[in-house]
Amino acid sequence: MSEIVFEDFQKIDLRVGTIVAVQDFPKARKPAYKLSIDFGPLGIKKSSAQISTLYSKEALVGKQIIANVNFAEKQIANFKSQCLILGAVDKDKVILLNPSIKVPNGSTIQ
């Protein structure tokens, strides 16, 4: 693992958002969902996430997550992902990172 300096970390814009809609993503190479996430003052951003193994669509709606919101858009099949949701990987399963107490959408992570 290579080290970074603090200034590199400051370039990453991590925010809290709430998942407001979830759709199946059959065109993804691996099982995934299309998510719409409310980041408050930043608006709604879309993301693709390979989290269908542990999370149902119904369980995700209303769930707060942490995401990097300043990546360039990434084309995934016929979908443009606008942010990267953070999760811990355990044996090929992604466990979403989220605040333990509800906070306003768009709150920064420092």
trRosetta pair geometry for C-beta under 8 A, 3 or more apart (Angstrom, degrees):
i j d omega theta_ij theta_ji phi_ij phi_ji
4 8 3.8 -101 177 72 118 147
4 9 6.2 134 107 -45 125 80
5 8 5.3 108 57 -1 64 100
5 9 7.8 -129 105 0 40 87
6 9 5.5 -53 -155 35 43 113
6 10 6.4 47 148 -25 70 103
7 10 5.5 -49 -149 30 35 117
7 11 7.3 47 151 -29 60 95
8 11 6.0 -49 -166 16 37 115
8 12 8.0 33 144 -18 61 98
9 12 6.0 -53 -168 23 45 111
11 70 7.7 -134 158 95 68 140
12 68 5.8 -63 -165 -126 94 112
12 70 7.1 -179 -151 52 36 113
13 68 6.5 104 69 -160 60 64
13 69 5.1 -70 105 58 109 86
13 70 3.9 84 27 -12 119 119
13 108 7.5 -75 -161 -128 70 96
14 66 5.9 14 -178 179 104 102
14 67 7.1 170 -147 87 63 28
14 68 5.8 -40 -91 -91 67 61
14 69 7.6 138 -118 5 19 84
14 86 7.4 9 -136 -26 113 141
14 108 6.8 92 80 -166 68 62
14 109 3.6 -51 106 48 118 119
15 39 5.4 53 122 -147 141 115
15 42 6.7 50 141 7 175 151
15 66 7.3 170 86 -150 29 61
15 67 6.3 -27 62 64 76 76
15 69 5.0 0 20 -12 121 131
15 105 8.0 50 158 178 108 58
15 106 5.6 -29 -166 -146 126 34
15 107 6.6 140 -157 71 70 41
15 108 6.0 -43 -99 -101 71 47
15 109 6.8 -141 -75 -6 20 90
16 39 7.8 146 89 -130 41 73
16 64 5.7 5 -175 -175 103 112
16 65 7.3 160 -150 80 58 35
16 66 5.9 -36 -95 -96 62 67
16 98 7.9 89 -135 -149 97 65
16 99 5.8 -4 -115 -19 137 124
16 103 5.3 68 74 76 167 112
16 104 7.6 113 79 87 122 43
16 105 6.3 -130 106 -128 83 40
16 106 7.0 -36 64 33 73 16
16 107 4.5 5 30 54 118 95
16 109 7.0 121 -42 -53 80 94
17 37 4.0 64 132 163 138 109
17 38 5.8 165 -166 75 90 42
17 39 4.3 -46 -96 -82 112 72
17 40 7.7 -140 -111 -5 71 76
17 45 7.2 -79 -118 41 166 104
17 64 7.0 164 87 -149 30 66
17 65 5.9 -23 65 60 80 83
17 66 8.0 137 20 -107 74 22
17 67 5.9 -23 19 21 120 119
17 69 7.9 119 -39 -75 129 121
17 83 7.7 79 5 103 154 165
17 105 5.4 52 -127 -148 51 95
17 106 7.3 61 -87 -56 73 46
18 37 6.8 157 74 -158 31 69
18 38 4.9 -16 59 55 87 102
18 62 6.5 -19 -174 -152 109 30
18 63 7.1 159 -150 81 66 30
18 64 5.2 -40 -93 -92 72 68
18 65 7.7 142 -104 14 24 74
18 105 5.4 -78 1 -87 96 116
19 22 6.4 28 168 -58 123 98
19 35 5.5 -63 -132 -161 105 115
19 36 7.3 106 -160 74 61 51
19 37 5.5 -39 -96 -101 53 78
19 38 8.0 -169 -81 14 6 78
19 60 4.9 -57 109 156 158 89
19 61 5.9 -115 111 -110 98 33
19 62 6.9 -35 70 23 81 22
19 63 5.1 9 28 56 116 81
19 64 7.8 -156 2 -85 76 20
19 65 6.3 58 -39 -7 98 118
20 36 5.2 -61 65 101 91 98
20 37 6.8 151 9 -115 84 22
20 38 5.0 71 -33 -25 126 106
20 44 6.9 -71 39 -122 136 114
20 61 6.8 42 -159 -145 21 80
20 62 7.9 74 -102 -65 46 43
21 35 7.2 150 84 -159 59 45
21 36 4.0 22 49 36 101 118
21 61 7.0 28 -96 -108 25 102
22 33 5.1 -18 -163 -177 95 135
22 34 7.3 145 -159 76 45 54
22 35 5.7 -11 -104 -105 72 70
22 36 7.8 -131 -60 22 38 74
22 57 4.1 -175 100 -147 129 85
22 60 4.9 87 -62 78 148 130
22 61 6.0 -115 0 -59 109 85
23 33 6.6 139 69 -167 41 77
23 34 4.4 -15 62 58 99 104
23 57 7.7 62 -81 -128 16 130
24 33 6.6 -63 -109 -116 29 66
24 34 7.6 11 85 14 18 90
24 57 7.6 -62 -56 -70 70 134
25 28 4.4 48 123 -16 111 117
25 32 4.5 -38 64 90 131 89
25 33 5.7 153 -5 -140 107 13
25 34 4.8 127 -73 -35 107 85
25 48 5.9 94 -114 -136 171 103
25 77 7.5 147 176 44 102 142
25 79 6.7 -49 -137 -15 117 159
27 77 3.9 146 127 174 112 154
27 78 5.6 20 95 16 167 99
27 79 7.4 152 72 -12 121 105
28 31 7.0 96 87 -142 120 10
28 32 4.0 -38 91 33 174 120
28 48 6.3 162 -95 -170 130 131
28 50 7.5 -171 156 -86 145 87
28 76 6.5 10 -109 154 88 113
28 77 5.9 -114 -81 -12 46 137
28 79 7.9 -30 -69 28 90 134
29 77 7.7 -179 -30 -57 70 109
30 50 5.2 15 103 -122 119 129
31 50 6.5 101 84 -146 60 80
31 52 4.6 -100 144 56 110 133
31 53 7.0 114 85 -50 131 77
32 48 5.2 33 156 178 139 94
32 49 6.0 161 -158 81 93 31
32 50 4.7 -55 -93 -87 91 60
32 51 7.5 60 -137 18 61 58
32 52 6.4 -152 -107 -14 14 114
32 76 8.0 -59 94 148 164 142
33 48 7.2 171 84 -151 43 54
33 49 5.6 -16 56 61 88 84
33 51 6.4 -51 19 54 113 88
33 52 5.8 141 -37 -67 93 96
33 55 7.9 -72 -8 90 145 110
33 57 6.7 162 -121 -97 136 85
33 60 7.2 148 110 19 171 172
34 46 6.6 -10 -176 -168 91 107
34 47 7.8 158 -158 83 49 38
34 48 5.9 -29 -101 -99 60 72
34 79 5.9 -130 -107 -137 118 151
35 46 6.7 154 82 -156 54 55
35 47 4.9 -17 61 64 105 85
35 48 7.4 169 15 -93 83 21
35 49 5.8 17 -10 8 127 115
35 60 7.1 -102 -113 156 113 139
35 85 7.2 36 52 -43 154 140
36 44 5.4 2 -177 -175 98 117
36 45 7.7 160 -154 81 53 31
36 46 5.7 -28 -99 -98 62 74
37 44 6.7 147 72 -155 39 63
37 45 5.4 -26 63 64 95 79
37 46 7.4 158 16 -97 82 23
37 47 6.2 11 -4 10 125 113
37 65 6.8 -72 -129 50 133 118
37 67 6.6 80 120 -1 167 153
37 83 6.7 -84 55 55 137 140
37 85 7.7 166 -61 -80 156 107
38 43 7.8 -91 -142 162 58 28
38 44 5.6 -31 -94 -96 59 75
38 105 5.0 -33 119 -147 89 161
39 42 3.8 -29 105 63 120 113
39 43 6.4 6 56 61 91 36
39 44 7.4 159 16 -99 78 22
39 45 5.9 21 -7 3 124 109
39 67 7.8 -93 -87 58 120 119
39 69 6.2 86 -122 -102 164 148
39 83 7.8 143 -51 -63 140 162
39 105 5.5 -170 -153 166 21 99
39 106 4.8 96 163 -82 69 73
40 104 5.9 53 -84 156 152 91
40 105 3.5 160 -42 96 92 88
40 106 3.1 -92 54 -10 119 120
40 107 7.7 77 7 -25 147 58
41 106 4.9 83 28 -134 81 167
42 45 6.9 -16 126 -33 111 114
42 69 6.1 3 171 178 163 155
42 106 5.4 159 3 -113 96 104
45 67 7.6 -163 83 106 135 151
45 69 6.3 -170 -23 -133 169 97
45 82 4.2 -133 -165 94 97 123
45 83 4.6 67 131 -13 142 122
46 79 7.3 -125 140 -179 131 101
46 80 6.8 83 78 87 125 70
46 81 6.5 -119 112 -125 82 42
46 82 5.1 84 51 13 67 108
46 83 7.7 151 74 20 30 87
47 67 6.7 -124 -60 -133 158 146
47 81 5.1 56 -135 -153 50 93
47 82 6.5 -96 -67 50 68 65
47 83 5.0 -64 -72 67 117 79
47 84 6.9 158 -135 -95 125 22
47 85 5.4 124 137 -26 157 100
48 76 4.8 -92 18 70 159 156
48 79 5.8 109 -62 106 122 137
48 81 4.7 -83 11 -83 90 121
49 85 5.2 -10 -94 41 129 137
49 87 7.8 103 -157 -16 117 138
49 94 7.2 -132 180 91 96 152
50 53 7.9 23 156 -4 75 100
50 94 6.2 107 87 2 79 135
51 54 6.2 -62 -176 51 75 92
51 55 4.9 6 141 30 104 121
51 60 7.6 112 102 -92 130 132
51 85 7.8 -48 -35 94 138 144
51 87 7.0 180 -92 -73 115 166
51 94 5.1 -84 -96 76 82 114
51 96 6.6 30 -130 -53 147 102
52 55 6.8 -83 -113 64 26 73
53 92 8.0 73 -1 122 170 85
53 93 5.3 -115 93 -121 137 93
53 94 7.8 115 43 29 110 73
54 93 5.6 94 -42 -172 120 115
54 94 7.2 -145 22 68 127 57
54 95 6.7 -43 94 -94 173 64
55 59 5.3 -136 -160 81 78 118
55 60 5.2 76 160 -63 126 101
55 96 7.3 35 -54 -15 146 123
56 59 4.6 92 54 5 84 103
56 60 7.1 -152 89 -10 45 87
57 60 5.9 -62 -154 31 31 112
57 61 7.0 33 155 -26 66 100
58 61 6.4 -49 -154 22 33 108
59 63 7.0 36 143 -45 64 132
60 63 5.2 -80 -157 21 43 127
63 96 7.2 68 146 98 134 158
63 98 6.6 -77 171 -104 92 156
64 98 5.1 123 94 -158 79 110
64 99 5.8 -35 114 36 137 94
64 102 6.3 160 -24 -122 147 68
64 103 7.2 118 -161 40 158 75
64 105 7.8 -143 -121 -91 100 74
65 85 5.3 -20 157 -143 141 108
65 86 7.4 161 170 45 92 72
65 96 5.4 -70 -120 -174 102 124
65 97 7.1 86 -161 75 68 59
65 98 5.4 -62 -104 -91 40 94
66 85 7.4 111 79 -157 46 62
66 86 4.8 -32 92 42 96 120
66 97 4.8 -45 37 101 118 104
66 98 6.4 -171 -14 -97 86 39
66 99 7.3 114 -58 -37 103 75
66 109 5.8 55 -148 -57 122 147
67 83 4.4 55 153 151 133 122
67 84 5.9 159 -162 78 85 41
67 85 4.7 -45 -96 -96 100 50
67 86 6.3 -169 -97 -7 39 81
68 71 5.5 71 115 -26 113 103
68 83 6.3 175 82 -166 51 78
68 84 4.5 1 48 55 102 100
68 86 7.1 95 -21 -52 83 99
69 82 7.8 12 -149 136 68 85
69 83 4.8 -20 -107 -115 58 118
71 74 7.0 -19 135 -27 122 106
71 83 6.7 132 37 -129 104 37
71 84 5.4 60 -2 -14 149 111
73 80 4.8 2 -179 -177 123 107
73 81 6.7 153 -160 74 65 47
73 82 5.4 -22 -106 -101 88 62
74 80 7.2 148 71 -157 36 58
74 81 4.7 -18 61 58 91 103
75 79 7.4 142 -157 78 52 42
75 80 5.8 -31 -96 -99 60 69
75 81 7.8 -170 -80 16 11 79
76 79 5.2 -29 71 71 85 95
76 80 7.7 148 22 -103 73 19
76 81 5.4 40 1 -19 120 114
81 84 7.4 67 147 -78 122 62
85 96 6.6 -37 161 -127 119 98
86 96 7.5 96 89 -156 56 59
86 97 4.6 -29 106 35 102 125
87 94 4.0 61 116 180 148 97
87 95 5.6 159 -170 71 97 37
87 96 4.8 -51 -100 -97 103 38
87 97 5.9 -160 -98 -11 39 79
88 94 7.3 147 71 -155 37 54
88 95 4.8 -19 60 59 91 100
88 97 6.7 101 -23 -61 84 92
89 92 7.1 8 -172 -98 100 17
89 93 7.1 147 -155 72 56 39
89 94 5.8 -27 -96 -97 69 66
89 95 7.8 -174 -81 17 20 77
90 93 5.4 -30 71 63 77 92
90 95 6.2 23 10 -12 113 116
99 102 7.0 131 91 -101 120 18
99 103 5.2 2 80 3 175 112
99 107 7.9 23 -51 74 151 139
103 107 4.5 -37 135 1 124 160
104 107 5.2 119 69 -49 75 101
